[in-house]
Structure formats: structure tokens, C-alpha cells
Amino acid sequence: LTLIDLSNNQISTLSNHSLSNMSELLTLILSYNRLRCIPVRAFDGLKSLRLLSLHGNDISLIPEGAFKDL
């Protein structure tokens, strides 16, 4: 699996490590959801990720280190 498009799904939260087993994922699209913050470990394990789309959300909190493994 190299692409996941979860846009327009009314997702309001991301869990820590929820995508950690997807080490081959290249593209993750989370646009136009209801995300307000990005947990520090939300993207852990996504070592191959090249495109992360978060536009169209109302994100007001991105803690330091949220993207450190990307």
C-alpha cells in the first residue's frame, strides 16, 4: 500500500502510532477533515512518506517533533 486518501471523511483526531505499520506508504492525504491538532507520534513509522496533505483542516496545534520521523 503506497497511497491512502482519507480526505473529506470528517476525521477529528489522529491517534499516536495509528499508521506506524505502514512503512511503505508514500502518500497520505488527510485534507478537508476536522483535524485541530497533530499528536507528536501520529506519523511514527512512516519512513517512506513523501507527500503528506493536511490542507483544509483547522489545525491550531502542532507540537514540536510531530514530523521528526518523516
N, C-alpha and C positions, 0 to 999 in steps of 0.2 A: 504494500500500500504506500503510494508516494504522494497522494493528494487527498485532502479532506476539506470539503466545503460545507461548513456549518452556518453559513450566512442566513440571515432572516429566520432564525429559529427561536427568538425570544430567550436566549440563554442569558441568565443574570449572574451566574457565578462559575468560576473555574476552580476545581479542586487541585491541591498540590499533588503532583505526580500522576494526574489523571491520564496523561498521554505518554508516560515515561517508557512504555514498552514499544513505542513506535519509532525506533531508531533509524528507520529508512525513510521516514516522512520528509518530503522535500517542500511541500506547500500546505500551509494551514490557513484557511480563510474563516475568520470569525466576525466578519463585517456585519453591521446592521443588526446587532443583538442588543441586549440590555446590560452589557458589562459596565461596571463602575470602578472596579479595581482589579489589578492583576496580582495574584498571590506570588510570593517570592519563588516558590518551587513549581509553578504551574507548567513551565516548559522544560523541566529537567528531563534529560534523556533524549531530547530531540537534536542529536548531534549532527544530523544531515540536513536539518531545516535550512532552506534558502530563502523562502518567502513566507512572511507572517503578515496577514492583513487584519487589522483591527479597526479600520475606519468605520464611521457611522455608529460608534458606541459613545457613551457618555463617561469615559474613563477619567476619573479625577485623582486616582491614587495608583502610582507605580512605584513600589518600594525599591530601594537600592538593591541591585543584584537580581532583579526579576528576569533579566535577559542574559545572565552571566554564562550559561551553558550553551547559548546559541552561537 
